[in-house]
Amino acid sequence: MKSLSLVCFLICLVFVSSKVSLKSKLNLKKSKACQTVIFSPTSYLKVYLVSDTGFALARCNNCGPTANGVADTAAVYGKCGDSFAQWRMFTGCDGQVAFQSIDTGKYIARCRNCWQSAAYVDGLFIVTGEANDSVAQFTMISNDDGTYGFKGDLGNYLARCHNCVTGATQSDFAFEHTNDPTAAYARWKVVVF
């Protein structure tokens, strides 16, 4: 396990020091012709989304009291190498991306009032099987420091929230709760593996 962590660290180090733009790898298309976002099932990168705390966004099964019996929540507690923290990042037109859990095949999506008790209403869950569902689409925004923001369908950004879910097994979960893309908790390192 230590050797896997070391390999992941080295991959992260190489990626961060690389001058190659992630957006050029993604081939994000900006076009006025885009009427709907269409994601190719074969065009994706395998990534980790690493937060400002150094932990990765990860699928968390039965990690807190959900309102609708949804089992898979998006928590910030994973590490590079954890299978439940691995995502396929699909690209669509107009800068849209969608994240599919590699181990379940479902996508991260905004879910309104899906926690029984949380500080914010728009939690992120791994619930939909469709990348073209608007709640599963994010607009990728590049920050000056090499991190990225992911703007959801209602205009708020995918962001880490500390101690926002009462009765949860993890302390940090993902919500769309800020409209400030420069907030530290809304900045994500995209680590390709």
C-alpha positions as CSV (number, residue, x, y, z in Angstrom):
1,M,0.0,0.0,0.0
2,K,2.9,2.4,0.8
3,S,4.4,1.7,-2.7
4,L,1.0,2.5,-4.3
5,S,0.9,5.8,-2.3
6,L,4.4,6.6,-3.4
7,V,3.6,5.9,-7.0
8,C,0.5,8.1,-6.8
9,F,2.5,10.9,-5.1
10,L,5.1,10.8,-7.9
11,I,2.4,10.8,-10.5
12,C,0.8,13.9,-8.8
13,L,4.3,15.6,-8.6
14,V,4.9,14.9,-12.3
15,F,1.5,16.2,-13.2
16,V,1.7,19.4,-11.2
17,S,5.2,20.2,-12.6
18,S,4.0,19.5,-16.2
19,K,3.5,22.5,-18.4
20,V,0.9,20.7,-20.5
21,S,-2.6,22.1,-20.0
22,L,-5.2,19.8,-18.7
23,K,-7.7,21.5,-20.9
24,S,-5.7,20.7,-24.0
25,K,-5.7,17.0,-23.0
26,L,-9.5,17.2,-22.5
27,N,-10.1,18.8,-25.9
28,L,-12.9,20.9,-24.4
29,K,-15.0,22.4,-27.2
30,K,-16.5,25.9,-27.1
31,S,-19.1,26.3,-29.7
32,K,-22.3,28.3,-30.3
33,A,-23.6,25.2,-32.2
34,C,-23.9,23.3,-28.9
35,Q,-27.6,23.0,-28.2
36,T,-27.3,20.1,-25.8
37,V,-24.3,18.6,-24.1
38,I,-23.4,15.3,-25.6
39,F,-20.7,13.2,-23.9
40,S,-18.8,10.6,-25.9
41,P,-18.8,7.2,-24.0
42,T,-15.2,6.7,-25.2
43,S,-13.6,10.1,-24.6
44,Y,-12.6,10.5,-21.0
45,L,-9.6,10.8,-18.6
46,K,-9.2,8.8,-15.4
47,V,-8.7,11.3,-12.6
48,Y,-8.6,12.0,-8.9
49,L,-10.1,15.3,-7.6
50,V,-7.9,16.4,-4.8
51,S,-9.3,19.1,-2.4
52,D,-7.5,21.9,-0.5
53,T,-7.0,19.5,2.4
54,G,-5.1,17.0,0.3
55,F,-7.9,14.4,0.4
56,A,-9.7,13.3,-2.7
57,L,-13.4,13.4,-3.6
58,A,-14.6,9.9,-3.1
59,R,-17.8,7.8,-3.2
60,C,-18.9,7.1,0.4
61,N,-21.4,4.2,0.9
62,N,-23.9,4.6,3.8
63,C,-21.9,7.4,5.4
64,G,-24.7,9.4,6.8
65,P,-28.5,9.8,7.1
66,T,-29.9,10.5,3.7
67,A,-33.5,11.6,3.1
68,N,-34.3,9.3,0.1
69,G,-32.3,6.2,1.0
70,V,-29.5,7.2,-1.4
71,A,-26.5,5.2,-0.3
72,D,-23.6,6.7,-2.2
73,T,-22.6,10.2,-1.2
74,A,-19.7,12.3,-2.3
75,A,-17.3,12.8,0.6
76,V,-13.8,14.3,0.7
77,Y,-11.7,11.6,2.5
78,G,-10.1,9.5,-0.2
79,K,-6.5,9.1,-1.3
80,C,-4.8,8.6,-4.6
81,G,-5.0,4.8,-5.2
82,D,-8.4,4.3,-3.5
83,S,-10.7,2.7,-6.0
84,F,-13.7,4.6,-4.5
85,A,-11.9,7.9,-5.3
86,Q,-11.3,7.2,-9.0
87,W,-13.4,9.0,-11.6
88,R,-13.8,9.0,-15.4
89,M,-14.0,12.6,-16.4
90,F,-16.0,12.9,-19.6
91,T,-16.0,16.0,-21.7
92,G,-18.8,17.6,-23.6
93,C,-19.2,20.8,-25.5
94,D,-19.1,24.3,-24.1
95,G,-16.6,23.3,-21.4
96,Q,-18.9,20.8,-19.7
97,V,-17.5,17.8,-17.8
98,A,-19.2,14.9,-16.0
99,F,-17.6,12.5,-13.4
100,Q,-18.4,8.8,-13.4
101,S,-17.5,6.6,-10.5
102,I,-15.2,3.9,-11.9
103,D,-16.3,1.3,-9.4
104,T,-20.1,1.8,-9.7
105,G,-20.6,3.4,-13.2
106,K,-22.9,6.1,-11.8
107,Y,-22.2,9.9,-12.0
108,I,-21.8,12.6,-9.4
109,A,-24.9,14.7,-9.4
110,R,-26.5,17.5,-7.4
111,C,-29.3,16.2,-5.2
112,R,-31.6,18.8,-3.5
113,N,-32.6,18.0,0.1
114,C,-31.2,14.5,-0.1
115,W,-29.5,14.7,3.4
116,Q,-31.8,14.4,6.4
117,S,-29.9,17.2,8.2
118,A,-27.2,19.3,6.4
119,A,-26.0,22.9,6.4
120,Y,-26.8,23.2,2.6
121,V,-29.5,21.9,0.4
122,D,-27.5,20.9,-2.7
123,G,-25.5,17.9,-1.8
124,L,-23.5,15.8,-4.2
125,F,-24.4,12.1,-4.6
126,I,-23.4,9.3,-6.9
127,V,-26.9,8.6,-8.2
128,T,-27.4,9.0,-11.9
129,G,-26.5,6.7,-14.8
130,E,-26.7,9.5,-17.3
131,A,-24.0,12.1,-18.1
132,N,-26.4,14.3,-20.0
133,D,-28.6,14.9,-16.9
134,S,-28.1,18.6,-16.1
135,V,-27.5,17.9,-12.4
136,A,-24.5,15.8,-13.4
137,Q,-22.9,18.4,-15.6
138,F,-20.2,20.9,-14.5
139,T,-18.5,23.7,-16.3
140,M,-14.8,23.5,-15.8
141,I,-13.1,26.7,-14.7
142,S,-9.3,27.1,-14.7
143,N,-7.8,28.9,-11.7
144,D,-4.5,30.8,-11.8
145,D,-2.9,28.3,-9.4
146,G,-3.3,25.2,-11.6
147,T,-6.5,24.1,-9.8
148,Y,-10.0,24.0,-11.2
149,G,-13.5,25.0,-10.2
150,F,-16.6,23.0,-11.3
151,K,-19.7,25.1,-11.7
152,G,-23.0,23.2,-11.3
153,D,-26.2,23.7,-13.2
154,L,-27.6,26.3,-10.7
155,G,-24.4,28.4,-10.8
156,N,-22.8,27.3,-7.5
157,Y,-19.5,25.4,-7.4
158,L,-18.6,21.9,-6.3
159,A,-17.0,22.6,-2.9
160,R,-15.9,20.8,0.2
161,C,-17.9,21.5,3.4
162,H,-16.5,20.7,6.8
163,N,-18.9,19.3,9.5
164,C,-22.0,20.1,7.4
165,V,-23.9,16.8,7.8
166,T,-25.3,15.9,11.2
167,G,-24.7,12.2,12.1
168,A,-22.3,11.5,9.2
169,T,-19.3,9.1,9.4
170,Q,-17.0,11.6,7.6
171,S,-16.4,15.2,8.4
172,D,-16.0,16.6,4.8
173,F,-18.7,16.2,2.1
174,A,-19.2,17.8,-1.2
175,F,-22.0,20.3,-1.9
176,E,-22.7,23.0,-4.5
177,H,-22.7,25.7,-1.9
178,T,-20.5,28.6,-3.0
179,N,-20.7,31.0,-5.9
180,D,-17.0,32.0,-5.2
181,P,-14.7,30.0,-7.5
182,T,-11.7,31.4,-5.7
183,A,-12.6,30.0,-2.3
184,A,-10.0,27.4,-1.2
185,Y,-12.7,24.7,-0.6
186,A,-14.0,25.1,-4.2
187,R,-10.5,24.6,-5.8
188,W,-9.7,21.1,-7.0
189,K,-6.4,19.6,-8.3
190,V,-7.2,17.2,-11.2
191,V,-4.7,14.4,-11.0
192,V,-4.7,12.2,-14.1
193,F,-3.7,8.5,-13.7
